[in-house]
Amino acid sequence: MSVRFRKSIRLFPGVRLNLSGGRVSTTIGIPGASLNLGLDGQAHMTLGIPGTGLSYRARITAPPQAPLTGCPPSGRPSRGRSASRSTACPLTRPHGRSPCRAKSAARRSGA
């Protein structure tokens, strides 16, 4: 079981400041329709039927990209890893291209 913190502060009608576990966002809207904007660049739209507890929430911005940090310079796992693990970069994105390999190619070309 985990403990969560959430606090919503009404700044003025239709605008709220949301605080939760180290994150801050702003919600703008009316009962039944709102837009939530986070400091991390994420935006969500919420549509609901007031008083029923029924709502629909959708992300309206692209999901954040995987971080490019923690990549070994060669694009391969460090030597201390076991042989049973894949030799691909641990940060390979779903489309199959590894940011590590892209960074390695850029280093080799002098860019």
Secondary structure, DSSP 4 states (H G I P E B T S, - for coil): ------EEEEEETTEEEEEETTEEEEEEEETTEEEEEETTS-EEEEEEETTTTEEEEEE-SPPPPPP--S--TTSS--TTS-TTS-SS-TT--TTS--HHHHHHHHHHHT-
